[in-house]
Amino acid sequence: MSTNLKKIFHKGFQNLFNIIYYSFFCAIINDVSMKKIILFASGSGSNAENIIRYFQDKKTAETVAVFSNNPNAKVLEKAEKLGVPCYVFTKEELNTGKVLEQVMALNPDLIVLAGFLWKFPTDIVVQYPNKIINIHPALLPKYGGKGMYGMNVHRAILENKESHSGISIHYVNENYDEGAMIFQAEVAVDSCTTPEEIAVKVQELEHLHFPQIINELLCP
């Protein structure tokens, strides 16, 4: 092999090595910096699906698991189609520390309640202070508390002839809907004649703002 060919081969090999090394280094850095989200949901999972897709595109965080108390919840099918592992648990497992063990093994940066209907257990709240958030389909403190979720909220707003509704994103503590407020957005509902119409308007706010607020909390 001539000297020139040796130089060309050596330079080409060195460039290839640099590209591989750089790609490997970037992959490690990205893996280390990627924040981890765990979602808890009980129903259809429209918010959960929206969050998963948002961060699959954004790449600042990833949803590492979806937990559900409902084995028939549509959120499980949606999450699995998007490649997110799912865990189904019983009330006993939630209240005796089994779910906490599973959560701790995943080492999340943020736990997100996206339509989760059970009261969140104290042991997880204590273990993750200011790392658990919830979205509520009304402007808290109005229309909050036990039993106030989904269509129950929208019916109450319609019956009381409220002119506005909205969303509240807040930290989770030991009581229903009483954690520190993070963000609220409102929408006019005085033209709505059914709870379903209110639900559509509120859900638009949820899908727009919830992923963005999560991203801001994880990447300030």
TAMOLIN-V712065 format. One record per backbone hydrogen bond with DSSP energy under -0.5 kcal/mol. NH is the residue of the N-H (numbers start at 0). CO is the residue of the C=O. If there is no record, write none. Layout:
NH_CO / NH_CO
This chain:
5_1 / 6_2 / 7_3 / 8_4 / 9_5 / 10_6 / 11_7 / 12_8 / 13_9 / 14_10 / 15_11 / 16_12 / 17_13 / 18_14 / 19_15 / 20_16 / 21_17 / 22_18 / 23_19 / 24_20 / 25_21 / 26_22 / 27_23 / 28_24 / 29_25 / 30_26 / 31_27 / 32_28 / 33_29 / 34_59 / 36_61 / 37_109 / 38_64 / 39_111 / 40_66 / 41_114 / 48_44 / 49_45 / 50_46 / 51_47 / 52_48 / 53_49 / 54_50 / 55_51 / 56_52 / 57_53 / 58_54 / 61_34 / 63_36 / 63_61 / 64_36 / 65_84 / 66_38 / 67_86 / 70_68 / 72_69 / 74_42 / 75_72 / 76_72 / 77_73 / 78_74 / 79_75 / 80_76 / 81_77 / 82_79 / 83_78 / 84_82 / 86_65 / 88_67 / 93_89 / 94_90 / 95_91 / 96_93 / 97_92 / 98_92 / 100_96 / 101_97 / 102_98 / 103_99 / 104_100 / 105_101 / 105_102 / 106_102 / 106_103 / 107_102 / 108_35 / 109_35 / 110_130 / 111_37 / 112_110 / 112_132 / 113_39 / 113_111 / 114_112 / 116_114 / 123_120 / 124_120 / 125_121 / 126_122 / 127_123 / 128_125 / 130_127 / 132_110 / 133_169 / 134_112 / 135_167 / 137_135 / 139_137 / 141_138 / 143_140 / 147_144 / 148_146 / 151_148 / 152_148 / 152_149 / 153_149 / 154_150 / 155_151 / 156_152 / 157_153 / 158_154 / 159_155 / 160_157 / 161_156 / 164_186 / 166_184 / 167_135 / 168_182 / 169_133 / 169_167 / 170_179 / 171_131 / 172_174 / 177_174 / 181_168 / 182_168 / 184_166 / 186_164 / 188_162 / 189_162 / 191_188 / 197_193 / 198_194 / 199_195 / 200_196 / 201_197 / 202_198 / 203_199 / 204_200 / 205_201 / 206_202 / 207_203 / 208_204 / 209_205 / 212_208 / 213_209 / 214_210 / 215_211 / 216_212 / 217_213 / 218_214
